[in-house]
Amino acid sequence: MKNDKLSLIGSRIREIRNEKSMGLRELAKRSKLSPGLISKIENFRTVPSLSVLIEIANALEVDVARLVKDLNGESEAPYILIRDGEGKPEKREDSKGLIYSFLLSQNIANYSIRVNLVTVKPNTHRKPVSTSAYELIHVIEGEASYGFKNEEVTLTKGDTIYFDGRLAHSVKNAKEIPAKLFKIYFIRHTD
C-alpha cells in the first residue's frame, strides 16, 4: 500500500523549513515561488511539479532526495494499524478552529467508495473472505479481531485498521457484547 505523496511531501517541506527556522515567506522568496503555492503544498492542497520541488529543495539547501525519500515504501505488515490516540496532529494554517489528526491516506483512481456501520454480534466468528476493495475499519465500540494468514489483530474502541481486502481476512468478536465498526470499502473498478 503506497503512502500518499500529497501529505508526505507537504509535511516534509514544513518539517525541514521549521528545522531551519525559516518562515513561509522566506522560503517563498528564496525559491522564487509564491507564498500561496508553498502554503498549498504544505497544507496538502496540491502536489508540486518536479521543477517546483527542485526550487524548494534548493531554497531549503537540501537534496531533492530528502523531500521524496521513502514515498513509495511498503509497510512490512499487510495492513496499517492506527491505535486510538496515535493519529499525527496536522497543522493546517488555512483551517483555523479545526483540529486534524492524520490517520492515513491513499491515492485512489478508478475506485468507488462504500461506507457501512457494522455490528459484530457477541461470540461471532466469520471465516476468511477476500474482497476486491481496500478496507478501512474504525472501532466505535467494543472489540473485534481481524485475522490475516497466521496473525490476529485485536482492535478496541478508537482503533483503525486499513488493508488490501484481496488478502483473505476473518473477523471475530469473542466478547459478550456487540462490537460496532465504521467501515469504508474502496472498491476497485474492473475493466
Backbone as JSON Lines, residues from 0, in Angstrom:
{"i":0,"aa":"M","n":[0.84,-1.17,0.0],"ca":[0.0,0.0,0.0],"c":[0.89,1.23,0.0]}
{"i":1,"aa":"K","n":[0.73,2.04,-0.99],"ca":[1.58,3.21,-1.15],"c":[1.14,4.32,-0.21]}
{"i":2,"aa":"N","n":[2.12,5.06,0.31],"ca":[1.81,6.24,1.11],"c":[1.37,7.36,0.19]}
{"i":3,"aa":"D","n":[0.6,8.27,0.7],"ca":[0.1,9.38,-0.08],"c":[1.17,10.45,-0.2]}
{"i":4,"aa":"K","n":[1.57,10.74,-1.44],"ca":[2.65,11.7,-1.7],"c":[2.25,13.11,-1.3]}
{"i":5,"aa":"L","n":[0.98,13.43,-1.42],"ca":[0.49,14.76,-1.11],"c":[0.82,15.15,0.33]}
{"i":6,"aa":"S","n":[0.46,14.32,1.28],"ca":[0.7,14.67,2.68],"c":[2.15,14.51,3.06]}
{"i":7,"aa":"L","n":[2.83,13.5,2.53],"ca":[4.23,13.28,2.9],"c":[5.14,14.39,2.41]}
{"i":8,"aa":"I","n":[4.98,14.83,1.18],"ca":[5.82,15.9,0.65],"c":[5.56,17.19,1.41]}
{"i":9,"aa":"G","n":[4.29,17.55,1.6],"ca":[3.96,18.77,2.34],"c":[4.49,18.76,3.75]}
{"i":10,"aa":"S","n":[4.33,17.64,4.44],"ca":[4.83,17.52,5.81],"c":[6.35,17.63,5.86]}
{"i":11,"aa":"R","n":[7.0,16.98,4.91],"ca":[8.47,17.01,4.89],"c":[9.01,18.41,4.63]}
{"i":12,"aa":"I","n":[8.4,19.13,3.71],"ca":[8.84,20.51,3.42],"c":[8.66,21.38,4.67]}
{"i":13,"aa":"R","n":[7.52,21.3,5.31],"ca":[7.28,22.09,6.52],"c":[8.27,21.71,7.62]}
{"i":14,"aa":"E","n":[8.49,20.42,7.78],"ca":[9.41,19.93,8.82],"c":[10.83,20.49,8.61]}
{"i":15,"aa":"I","n":[11.32,20.42,7.38],"ca":[12.68,20.92,7.09],"c":[12.71,22.44,7.23]}
{"i":16,"aa":"R","n":[11.69,23.12,6.77],"ca":[11.63,24.58,6.89],"c":[11.67,24.98,8.36]}
{"i":17,"aa":"N","n":[10.92,24.27,9.21],"ca":[10.92,24.56,10.64],"c":[12.26,24.23,11.29]}
{"i":18,"aa":"E","n":[12.92,23.12,10.86],"ca":[14.25,22.78,11.37],"c":[15.23,23.91,11.12]}
{"i":19,"aa":"K","n":[15.06,24.59,10.01],"ca":[15.96,25.67,9.61],"c":[15.47,27.03,10.1]}
{"i":20,"aa":"S","n":[14.42,27.02,10.92],"ca":[13.83,28.27,11.45],"c":[13.53,29.26,10.32]}
{"i":21,"aa":"M","n":[12.96,28.74,9.25],"ca":[12.66,29.55,8.07],"c":[11.16,29.74,7.97]}
{"i":22,"aa":"G","n":[10.73,30.98,7.84],"ca":[9.31,31.27,7.66],"c":[8.85,30.93,6.26]}
{"i":23,"aa":"L","n":[7.56,30.84,6.1],"ca":[6.97,30.53,4.79],"c":[7.35,31.58,3.75]}
{"i":24,"aa":"R","n":[7.29,32.85,4.12],"ca":[7.62,33.92,3.18],"c":[9.1,33.88,2.79]}
{"i":25,"aa":"E","n":[9.95,33.53,3.74],"ca":[11.38,33.44,3.42],"c":[11.63,32.31,2.42]}
{"i":26,"aa":"L","n":[10.97,31.16,2.63],"ca":[11.11,30.05,1.68],"c":[10.59,30.48,0.31]}
{"i":27,"aa":"A","n":[9.47,31.18,0.29],"ca":[8.91,31.65,-0.98],"c":[9.9,32.57,-1.69]}
{"i":28,"aa":"K","n":[10.49,33.49,-0.96],"ca":[11.44,34.43,-1.56],"c":[12.66,33.69,-2.11]}
{"i":29,"aa":"R","n":[13.21,32.78,-1.31],"ca":[14.41,32.03,-1.73],"c":[14.13,31.14,-2.94]}
{"i":30,"aa":"S","n":[12.92,30.59,-2.99],"ca":[12.59,29.65,-4.08],"c":[11.99,30.36,-5.3]}
{"i":31,"aa":"K","n":[11.71,31.66,-5.15],"ca":[11.07,32.44,-6.22],"c":[9.68,31.88,-6.57]}
{"i":32,"aa":"L","n":[9.01,31.34,-5.54],"ca":[7.64,30.84,-5.67],"c":[6.74,31.69,-4.8]}
{"i":33,"aa":"S","n":[5.46,31.63,-5.04],"ca":[4.54,32.43,-4.23],"c":[4.33,31.76,-2.86]}
{"i":34,"aa":"P","n":[4.14,32.59,-1.83],"ca":[3.83,32.02,-0.51],"c":[2.55,31.18,-0.57]}
{"i":35,"aa":"G","n":[1.6,31.58,-1.42],"ca":[0.35,30.83,-1.56],"c":[0.58,29.42,-2.07]}
{"i":36,"aa":"L","n":[1.47,29.26,-3.05],"ca":[1.76,27.93,-3.59],"c":[2.42,27.06,-2.53]}
{"i":37,"aa":"I","n":[3.39,27.62,-1.82],"ca":[4.07,26.83,-0.78],"c":[3.08,26.45,0.31]}
{"i":38,"aa":"S","n":[2.2,27.37,0.69],"ca":[1.18,27.06,1.68],"c":[0.28,25.93,1.21]}
{"i":39,"aa":"K","n":[-0.12,25.97,-0.07],"ca":[-0.97,24.89,-0.61],"c":[-0.25,23.55,-0.55]}
{"i":40,"aa":"I","n":[1.05,23.54,-0.84],"ca":[1.82,22.29,-0.8],"c":[1.9,21.79,0.63]}
{"i":41,"aa":"E","n":[2.24,22.68,1.56],"ca":[2.39,22.28,2.96],"c":[1.07,21.89,3.61]}
{"i":42,"aa":"N","n":[-0.03,22.42,3.11],"ca":[-1.34,22.12,3.68],"c":[-2.12,21.09,2.87]}
{"i":43,"aa":"F","n":[-1.38,20.34,2.04],"ca":[-1.93,19.17,1.33],"c":[-3.02,19.52,0.33]}
{"i":44,"aa":"R","n":[-2.92,20.69,-0.29],"ca":[-3.91,21.12,-1.27],"c":[-3.45,20.89,-2.7]}
{"i":45,"aa":"T","n":[-2.14,20.7,-2.89],"ca":[-1.61,20.45,-4.24],"c":[-0.3,19.68,-4.14]}
{"i":46,"aa":"V","n":[0.04,18.99,-5.21],"ca":[1.31,18.27,-5.3],"c":[2.23,19.08,-6.2]}
{"i":47,"aa":"P","n":[3.45,19.36,-5.73],"ca":[4.35,20.18,-6.55],"c":[4.86,19.44,-7.78]}
{"i":48,"aa":"S","n":[5.08,20.18,-8.86],"ca":[5.73,19.6,-10.04],"c":[7.19,19.37,-9.7]}
{"i":49,"aa":"L","n":[7.88,18.64,-10.54],"ca":[9.3,18.36,-10.3],"c":[10.1,19.65,-10.25]}
{"i":50,"aa":"S","n":[9.82,20.59,-11.17],"ca":[10.59,21.84,-11.17],"c":[10.33,22.65,-9.9]}
{"i":51,"aa":"V","n":[9.11,22.66,-9.4],"ca":[8.81,23.36,-8.14],"c":[9.5,22.67,-6.98]}
{"i":52,"aa":"L","n":[9.48,21.34,-6.97],"ca":[10.15,20.58,-5.92],"c":[11.65,20.88,-5.89]}
{"i":53,"aa":"I","n":[12.26,20.99,-7.06],"ca":[13.69,21.3,-7.15],"c":[13.94,22.7,-6.6]}
{"i":54,"aa":"E","n":[13.1,23.67,-6.95],"ca":[13.25,25.04,-6.43],"c":[13.15,25.06,-4.91]}
{"i":55,"aa":"I","n":[12.19,24.33,-4.36],"ca":[12.02,24.29,-2.91],"c":[13.24,23.62,-2.25]}
{"i":56,"aa":"A","n":[13.69,22.5,-2.81],"ca":[14.86,21.81,-2.26],"c":[16.08,22.73,-2.27]}
{"i":57,"aa":"N","n":[16.3,23.43,-3.38],"ca":[17.43,24.37,-3.46],"c":[17.31,25.47,-2.42]}
{"i":58,"aa":"A","n":[16.11,26.01,-2.26],"ca":[15.9,27.08,-1.28],"c":[16.11,26.58,0.15]}
{"i":59,"aa":"L","n":[15.77,25.32,0.4],"ca":[15.97,24.73,1.73],"c":[17.4,24.22,1.92]}
{"i":60,"aa":"E","n":[18.17,24.24,0.83],"ca":[19.55,23.75,0.83],"c":[19.63,22.28,1.23]}
{"i":61,"aa":"V","n":[18.73,21.49,0.64],"ca":[18.72,20.04,0.83],"c":[18.62,19.38,-0.53]}
{"i":62,"aa":"D","n":[18.99,18.13,-0.6],"ca":[18.86,17.37,-1.83],"c":[17.39,17.0,-2.03]}
{"i":63,"aa":"V","n":[16.94,17.0,-3.26],"ca":[15.55,16.62,-3.56],"c":[15.24,15.24,-2.98]}
{"i":64,"aa":"A","n":[16.22,14.37,-2.94],"ca":[16.02,13.02,-2.42],"c":[15.48,13.05,-0.99]}
{"i":65,"aa":"R","n":[15.89,14.05,-0.21],"ca":[15.4,14.14,1.17],"c":[13.9,14.44,1.2]}
{"i":66,"aa":"L","n":[13.42,15.18,0.23],"ca":[12.0,15.52,0.19],"c":[11.13,14.35,-0.25]}
{"i":67,"aa":"V","n":[11.69,13.45,-1.04],"ca":[10.89,12.34,-1.59],"c":[11.28,10.98,-1.03]}
{"i":68,"aa":"K","n":[12.2,10.95,-0.07],"ca":[12.67,9.69,0.5],"c":[11.5,8.85,1.04]}
{"i":69,"aa":"D","n":[11.51,7.58,0.69],"ca":[10.55,6.59,1.19],"c":[9.09,6.87,0.81]}
{"i":70,"aa":"L","n":[8.86,7.64,-0.25],"ca":[7.48,7.92,-0.63],"c":[6.75,6.69,-1.14]}
{"i":71,"aa":"N","n":[7.47,5.74,-1.68],"ca":[6.81,4.54,-2.21],"c":[7.09,3.31,-1.37]}
{"i":72,"aa":"G","n":[7.48,3.51,-0.12],"ca":[7.78,2.38,0.76],"c":[6.55,1.56,1.08]}
{"i":73,"aa":"E","n":[6.74,0.3,1.23],"ca":[5.66,-0.6,1.59],"c":[5.72,-0.89,3.09]}
{"i":74,"aa":"S","n":[4.59,-1.04,3.7],"ca":[4.52,-1.44,5.09],"c":[4.97,-2.89,5.19]}
{"i":75,"aa":"E","n":[5.66,-3.23,6.26],"ca":[6.09,-4.63,6.44],"c":[4.89,-5.54,6.69]}
{"i":76,"aa":"A","n":[3.89,-5.05,7.4],"ca":[2.68,-5.83,7.65],"c":[1.73,-5.66,6.46]}
{"i":77,"aa":"P","n":[0.81,-6.59,6.27],"ca":[-0.12,-6.47,5.15],"c":[-1.28,-5.5,5.45]}
{"i":78,"aa":"Y","n":[-1.13,-4.71,6.5],"ca":[-2.17,-3.76,6.89],"c":[-1.51,-2.59,7.6]}
{"i":79,"aa":"I","n":[-2.25,-1.51,7.78],"ca":[-1.81,-0.37,8.57],"c":[-2.74,-0.3,9.76]}
{"i":80,"aa":"L","n":[-2.2,-0.27,10.97],"ca":[-3.0,-0.25,12.19],"c":[-2.74,1.06,12.92]}
{"i":81,"aa":"I","n":[-3.79,1.79,13.24],"ca":[-3.68,3.02,13.98],"c":[-4.45,2.84,15.27]}
{"i":82,"aa":"R","n":[-3.76,2.83,16.39],"ca":[-4.4,2.7,17.69],"c":[-4.99,4.04,18.1]}
{"i":83,"aa":"D","n":[-5.99,3.98,18.97],"ca":[-6.62,5.2,19.47],"c":[-5.55,6.13,20.03]}
{"i":84,"aa":"G","n":[-5.56,7.37,19.58],"ca":[-4.6,8.36,20.06],"c":[-3.31,8.41,19.26]}
{"i":85,"aa":"E","n":[-3.12,7.53,18.29],"ca":[-1.88,7.51,17.51],"c":[-1.92,8.4,16.27]}
{"i":86,"aa":"G","n":[-3.03,9.07,16.02],"ca":[-3.09,9.97,14.88],"c":[-2.04,11.07,15.03]}
{"i":87,"aa":"K","n":[-1.47,11.48,13.91],"ca":[-0.44,12.52,13.92],"c":[-1.12,13.87,13.75]}
{"i":88,"aa":"P","n":[-0.93,14.77,14.71],"ca":[-1.55,16.1,14.56],"c":[-1.04,16.79,13.3]}
{"i":89,"aa":"E","n":[-1.96,17.41,12.57],"ca":[-1.6,18.15,11.36],"c":[-1.96,19.6,11.56]}
{"i":90,"aa":"K","n":[-0.98,20.45,11.36],"ca":[-1.24,21.89,11.43],"c":[-1.6,22.35,10.03]}
{"i":91,"aa":"R","n":[-2.78,22.92,9.91],"ca":[-3.23,23.47,8.64],"c":[-3.52,24.94,8.86]}
{"i":92,"aa":"E","n":[-2.65,25.76,8.33],"ca":[-2.74,27.19,8.57],"c":[-4.02,27.8,8.01]}
{"i":93,"aa":"D","n":[-4.64,27.12,7.05],"ca":[-5.84,27.68,6.42],"c":[-7.13,27.11,7.02]}
{"i":94,"aa":"S","n":[-7.04,26.44,8.17],"ca":[-8.22,25.83,8.77],"c":[-8.28,26.15,10.26]}
{"i":95,"aa":"K","n":[-8.34,27.41,10.59],"ca":[-8.41,27.84,11.99],"c":[-9.67,27.29,12.65]}
{"i":96,"aa":"G","n":[-9.52,26.85,13.89],"ca":[-10.66,26.33,14.64],"c":[-10.94,24.86,14.4]}
{"i":97,"aa":"L","n":[-10.19,24.23,13.49],"ca":[-10.36,22.8,13.23],"c":[-9.11,22.07,13.7]}
{"i":98,"aa":"I","n":[-9.31,20.9,14.27],"ca":[-8.19,20.08,14.71],"c":[-8.18,18.83,13.84]}
{"i":99,"aa":"Y","n":[-7.09,18.65,13.12],"ca":[-6.93,17.49,12.25],"c":[-5.99,16.5,12.92]}
{"i":100,"aa":"S","n":[-6.35,15.24,12.86],"ca":[-5.47,14.17,13.31],"c":[-5.33,13.22,12.13]}
{"i":101,"aa":"F","n":[-4.15,13.2,11.53],"ca":[-3.92,12.39,10.33],"c":[-3.87,10.92,10.71]}
{"i":102,"aa":"L","n":[-4.69,10.12,10.05],"ca":[-4.68,8.67,10.26],"c":[-3.97,7.98,9.1]}
{"i":103,"aa":"L","n":[-4.41,8.2,7.88],"ca":[-3.76,7.61,6.72],"c":[-4.36,8.19,5.47]}
{"i":104,"aa":"S","n":[-3.68,7.98,4.37],"ca":[-4.22,8.38,3.08],"c":[-3.68,7.45,2.0]}
{"i":105,"aa":"Q","n":[-4.4,7.39,0.9],"ca":[-4.02,6.52,-0.21],"c":[-4.48,7.19,-1.49]}
{"i":106,"aa":"N","n":[-3.63,7.23,-2.49],"ca":[-4.05,7.73,-3.79],"c":[-5.03,6.74,-4.39]}
{"i":107,"aa":"I","n":[-6.15,7.23,-4.87],"ca":[-7.18,6.33,-5.39],"c":[-7.68,6.84,-6.73]}
{"i":108,"aa":"A","n":[-7.62,5.98,-7.72],"ca":[-8.18,6.27,-9.04],"c":[-8.97,5.03,-9.44]}
{"i":109,"aa":"N","n":[-10.07,5.25,-10.1],"ca":[-10.92,4.14,-10.55],"c":[-11.47,3.3,-9.4]}
{"i":110,"aa":"Y","n":[-11.88,3.97,-8.33],"ca":[-12.46,3.28,-7.18],"c":[-13.81,3.9,-6.85]}
{"i":111,"aa":"S","n":[-14.71,3.08,-6.32],"ca":[-15.95,3.56,-5.72],"c":[-15.81,3.4,-4.22]}
{"i":112,"aa":"I","n":[-16.53,4.21,-3.49],"ca":[-16.47,4.14,-2.03],"c":[-17.81,3.66,-1.51]}
{"i":113,"aa":"R","n":[-17.77,2.74,-0.57],"ca":[-18.97,2.25,0.1],"c":[-18.71,2.32,1.6]}
{"i":114,"aa":"V","n":[-19.63,2.92,2.34],"ca":[-19.48,3.12,3.77],"c":[-20.56,2.34,4.5]}
{"i":115,"aa":"N","n":[-20.16,1.6,5.53],"ca":[-21.1,0.82,6.32],"c":[-20.84,0.99,7.8]}
{"i":116,"aa":"L","n":[-21.88,0.89,8.58],"ca":[-21.79,0.73,10.01],"c":[-22.04,-0.75,10.24]}
{"i":117,"aa":"V","n":[-21.08,-1.43,10.86],"ca":[-21.17,-2.88,11.01],"c":[-21.24,-3.23,12.49]}
{"i":118,"aa":"T","n":[-22.2,-4.04,12.86],"ca":[-22.27,-4.57,14.22],"c":[-21.86,-6.03,14.17]}
{"i":119,"aa":"V","n":[-20.86,-6.36,14.96],"ca":[-20.41,-7.76,15.05],"c":[-20.99,-8.29,16.36]}
{"i":120,"aa":"K","n":[-21.94,-9.19,16.22],"ca":[-22.64,-9.72,17.39],"c":[-21.68,-10.5,18.3]}
{"i":121,"aa":"P","n":[-22.05,-10.61,19.58],"ca":[-21.21,-11.37,20.53],"c":[-20.98,-12.81,20.04]}
{"i":122,"aa":"N","n":[-19.8,-13.31,20.35],"ca":[-19.41,-14.69,20.03],"c":[-19.58,-15.03,18.55]}
{"i":123,"aa":"T","n":[-19.22,-14.1,17.69],"ca":[-19.3,-14.29,16.24],"c":[-17.91,-14.54,15.69]}
{"i":124,"aa":"H","n":[-17.81,-15.47,14.74],"ca":[-16.55,-15.69,14.03],"c":[-16.86,-15.92,12.56]}
{"i":125,"aa":"R","n":[-16.47,-14.97,11.71],"ca":[-16.67,-15.13,10.27],"c":[-15.4,-15.7,9.68]}
{"i":126,"aa":"K","n":[-15.56,-16.73,8.88],"ca":[-14.41,-17.35,8.23],"c":[-13.75,-16.37,7.27]}
{"i":127,"aa":"P","n":[-12.49,-16.6,6.88],"ca":[-11.79,-15.68,5.99],"c":[-12.49,-15.51,4.64]}
{"i":128,"aa":"V","n":[-12.55,-14.26,4.2],"ca":[-13.06,-13.9,2.89],"c":[-12.08,-12.9,2.29]}
{"i":129,"aa":"S","n":[-12.23,-12.66,1.0],"ca":[-11.44,-11.61,0.36],"c":[-12.41,-10.76,-0.46]}
{"i":130,"aa":"T","n":[-12.02,-9.51,-0.69],"ca":[-12.84,-8.58,-1.46],"c":[-11.95,-7.92,-2.51]}
{"i":131,"aa":"S","n":[-12.56,-7.26,-3.45],"ca":[-11.78,-6.52,-4.45],"c":[-11.73,-5.05,-4.03]}
{"i":132,"aa":"A","n":[-11.51,-4.82,-2.74],"ca":[-11.52,-3.45,-2.2],"c":[-10.42,-3.28,-1.17]}
{"i":133,"aa":"Y","n":[-9.98,-2.05,-1.01],"ca":[-9.21,-1.7,0.17],"c":[-10.25,-1.47,1.25]}
{"i":134,"aa":"E","n":[-9.92,-1.83,2.5],"ca":[-10.88,-1.68,3.58],"c":[-10.28,-0.86,4.71]}
{"i":135,"aa":"L","n":[-11.06,0.1,5.2],"ca":[-10.69,0.89,6.36],"c":[-11.75,0.64,7.4]}
{"i":136,"aa":"I","n":[-11.33,0.24,8.6],"ca":[-12.27,-0.09,9.66],"c":[-11.87,0.69,10.91]}
{"i":137,"aa":"H","n":[-12.85,1.37,11.5],"ca":[-12.64,2.1,12.75],"c":[-13.61,1.54,13.78]}
{"i":138,"aa":"V","n":[-13.09,1.18,14.97],"ca":[-13.92,0.6,16.01],"c":[-14.57,1.73,16.81]}
{"i":139,"aa":"I","n":[-15.89,1.75,16.8],"ca":[-16.65,2.76,17.53],"c":[-16.84,2.31,18.98]}
{"i":140,"aa":"E","n":[-17.18,1.05,19.14],"ca":[-17.3,0.49,20.49],"c":[-17.1,-1.01,20.46]}
{"i":141,"aa":"G","n":[-16.71,-1.55,21.6],"ca":[-16.49,-2.98,21.71],"c":[-15.09,-3.39,21.26]}
{"i":142,"aa":"E","n":[-14.98,-4.66,20.89],"ca":[-13.69,-5.24,20.49],"c":[-13.93,-6.27,19.4]}
{"i":143,"aa":"A","n":[-13.08,-6.24,18.39],"ca":[-13.15,-7.21,17.29],"c":[-11.73,-7.58,16.9]}
{"i":144,"aa":"S","n":[-11.56,-8.79,16.41],"ca":[-10.25,-9.25,15.96],"c":[-10.32,-9.57,14.48]}
{"i":145,"aa":"Y","n":[-9.28,-9.15,13.76],"ca":[-9.16,-9.46,12.33],"c":[-7.99,-10.41,12.16]}
{"i":146,"aa":"G","n":[-8.24,-11.49,11.42],"ca":[-7.19,-12.47,11.16],"c":[-6.65,-12.33,9.76]}
{"i":147,"aa":"F","n":[-5.32,-12.37,9.63],"ca":[-4.61,-12.3,8.35],"c":[-3.6,-13.44,8.35]}
{"i":148,"aa":"K","n":[-3.78,-14.4,7.47],"ca":[-2.88,-15.56,7.41],"c":[-2.7,-16.13,8.81]}
{"i":149,"aa":"N","n":[-1.5,-16.04,9.37],"ca":[-1.22,-16.61,10.69],"c":[-1.2,-15.56,11.8]}
{"i":150,"aa":"E","n":[-1.78,-14.4,11.54],"ca":[-1.76,-13.31,12.52],"c":[-3.16,-12.84,12.83]}
{"i":151,"aa":"E","n":[-3.39,-12.51,14.1],"ca":[-4.67,-11.96,14.51],"c":[-4.41,-10.61,15.18]}
{"i":152,"aa":"V","n":[-5.16,-9.59,14.76],"ca":[-5.01,-8.24,15.29],"c":[-6.29,-7.89,16.04]}
{"i":153,"aa":"T","n":[-6.17,-7.63,17.34],"ca":[-7.32,-7.26,18.15],"c":[-7.45,-5.74,18.15]}
{"i":154,"aa":"L","n":[-8.66,-5.29,17.83],"ca":[-8.96,-3.87,17.77],"c":[-9.94,-3.51,18.87]}
{"i":155,"aa":"T","n":[-9.69,-2.4,19.54],"ca":[-10.6,-1.92,20.57],"c":[-11.07,-0.52,20.19]}
{"i":156,"aa":"K","n":[-11.99,0.01,20.96],"ca":[-12.6,1.32,20.69],"c":[-11.52,2.35,20.35]}
{"i":157,"aa":"G","n":[-11.72,3.03,19.21],"ca":[-10.8,4.07,18.78],"c":[-9.72,3.61,17.83]}
{"i":158,"aa":"D","n":[-9.53,2.29,17.68],"ca":[-8.5,1.76,16.78],"c":[-9.01,1.8,15.34]}
{"i":159,"aa":"T","n":[-8.05,1.94,14.4],"ca":[-8.36,1.95,12.98],"c":[-7.39,1.01,12.28]}
{"i":160,"aa":"I","n":[-7.89,0.24,11.33],"ca":[-7.03,-0.64,10.54],"c":[-7.38,-0.44,9.06]}
{"i":161,"aa":"Y","n":[-6.37,-0.55,8.22],"ca":[-6.53,-0.37,6.78],"c":[-5.74,-1.47,6.1]}
{"i":162,"aa":"F","n":[-6.35,-2.14,5.11],"ca":[-5.67,-3.24,4.44],"c":[-6.26,-3.49,3.06]}
{"i":163,"aa":"D","n":[-5.52,-4.23,2.27],"ca":[-5.96,-4.64,0.95],"c":[-6.85,-5.86,1.13]}
{"i":164,"aa":"G","n":[-8.13,-5.71,0.81],"ca":[-9.11,-6.78,1.03],"c":[-8.89,-8.02,0.18]}
{"i":165,"aa":"R","n":[-7.99,-7.94,-0.81],"ca":[-7.69,-9.16,-1.59],"c":[-7.02,-10.2,-0.71]}
{"i":166,"aa":"L","n":[-6.41,-9.74,0.38],"ca":[-5.81,-10.64,1.36],"c":[-6.94,-11.25,2.18]}
{"i":167,"aa":"A","n":[-7.05,-12.57,2.19],"ca":[-8.12,-13.22,2.95],"c":[-8.04,-12.79,4.41]}
{"i":168,"aa":"H","n":[-9.2,-12.42,4.96],"ca":[-9.25,-11.92,6.33],"c":[-10.53,-12.4,7.01]}
{"i":169,"aa":"S","n":[-10.41,-12.7,8.29],"ca":[-11.56,-13.12,9.08],"c":[-11.85,-12.03,10.11]}
{"i":170,"aa":"V","n":[-13.04,-12.09,10.69],"ca":[-13.38,-11.18,11.79],"c":[-14.06,-12.0,12.88]}
{"i":171,"aa":"K","n":[-13.75,-11.61,14.13],"ca":[-14.39,-12.33,15.23],"c":[-14.6,-11.38,16.4]}
{"i":172,"aa":"N","n":[-15.66,-11.66,17.15],"ca":[-15.95,-10.97,18.4],"c":[-16.14,-12.05,19.44]}
{"i":173,"aa":"A","n":[-15.13,-12.24,20.29],"ca":[-15.19,-13.28,21.31],"c":[-15.8,-12.78,22.61]}
{"i":174,"aa":"K","n":[-16.22,-11.54,22.63],"ca":[-16.78,-10.94,23.85],"c":[-18.29,-11.17,23.93]}
{"i":175,"aa":"E","n":[-18.86,-10.81,25.06],"ca":[-20.3,-10.98,25.31],"c":[-21.11,-9.74,24.92]}
{"i":176,"aa":"I","n":[-20.43,-8.72,24.39],"ca":[-21.13,-7.51,23.96],"c":[-20.83,-7.26,22.48]}
{"i":177,"aa":"P","n":[-21.74,-6.63,21.75],"ca":[-21.5,-6.38,20.33],"c":[-20.35,-5.39,20.13]}
{"i":178,"aa":"A","n":[-19.72,-5.49,18.97],"ca":[-18.71,-4.52,18.54],"c":[-19.33,-3.73,17.41]}
{"i":179,"aa":"K","n":[-19.14,-2.4,17.42],"ca":[-19.65,-1.56,16.34],"c":[-18.46,-1.0,15.58]}
{"i":180,"aa":"L","n":[-18.51,-1.19,14.26],"ca":[-17.41,-0.79,13.39],"c":[-17.92,0.19,12.34]}
{"i":181,"aa":"F","n":[-17.11,1.2,12.05],"ca":[-17.34,2.1,10.92],"c":[-16.42,1.59,9.83]}
{"i":182,"aa":"K","n":[-16.98,1.2,8.69],"ca":[-16.2,0.52,7.67],"c":[-16.36,1.22,6.33]}
{"i":183,"aa":"I","n":[-15.2,1.49,5.68],"ca":[-15.19,2.1,4.35],"c":[-14.52,1.13,3.39]}
{"i":184,"aa":"Y","n":[-15.21,0.81,2.31],"ca":[-14.65,0.0,1.23],"c":[-14.28,0.91,0.08]}
{"i":185,"aa":"F","n":[-13.05,0.79,-0.42],"ca":[-12.62,1.47,-1.62],"c":[-12.58,0.39,-2.7]}
{"i":186,"aa":"I","n":[-13.66,0.27,-3.46],"ca":[-13.87,-0.86,-4.37],"c":[-13.24,-0.58,-5.72]}
{"i":187,"aa":"R","n":[-12.39,-1.51,-6.16],"ca":[-11.72,-1.39,-7.46],"c":[-12.72,-1.59,-8.58]}
{"i":188,"aa":"H","n":[-12.65,-0.73,-9.57],"ca":[-13.46,-0.93,-10.77],"c":[-12.74,-1.96,-11.64]}
{"i":189,"aa":"T","n":[-13.48,-2.87,-12.22],"ca":[-12.89,-3.86,-13.1],"c":[-13.15,-3.44,-14.53]}
{"i":190,"aa":"D","n":[-12.21,-3.79,-15.4],"ca":[-12.34,-3.42,-16.83],"c":[-13.22,-4.4,-17.57]}
